[in-house]
Amino acid sequence: MPEAPLPSPERSERQRWMAVLARAPEASLAAALAAEPDLPAFTHLRRPEIGMAMTRGRAGGTGIPFNLGEMTVTRCAVQLPDGTQGHAYLAGRAPRRAELAALLDALLQAPSRRPRLMAALVEPEAARLAEARTLSLRKAAATRVDFFAMVRMG
């Protein structure tokens, strides 16, 4: 199954960091939170839940949409004492990672914390994800066969 596109510069800053948080490993999220001073207490608006979501595809990549199948997703929502809400939706079964991502989403909304978290977590993870995607695309391109160039002999 093709990987979802990485966040583009045209997306809003929050969409971009949420996309990165959804793909970041749990260890990176936990390390970023451990380095944050004075972490506020938070309450769960929605405890981490595991469910299913229908994935859609397009014939030929651009044609008529169709249901490809279901995938497992985990979601979580938290609220800080000041009322800021953080949300996370991610692929797979990862309740702890969803909770960490939701808390980081809430913290990233605070202008005082954003620059530090962007530099320590979001930017390095975005670069790592972009490099992994480039490597994957290179590997796929190396195995590509152009069927229109093949000639039938005899």
Secondary structure, DSSP 8 states (H G I E B T S, - for coil): --------TTS-HHHHHHHHHHHS-HHHHHHHHHTSSS----EEEEEEEEEEEEEEEEGGGTS-EEEEEEEEEEEEEEE-TTS-EEEEEEESS-HHHHHHHHHHHHHHTSTTTHHHHIIIIIHHHHHHHHHHHHHHHHHHHHT---TTT-----
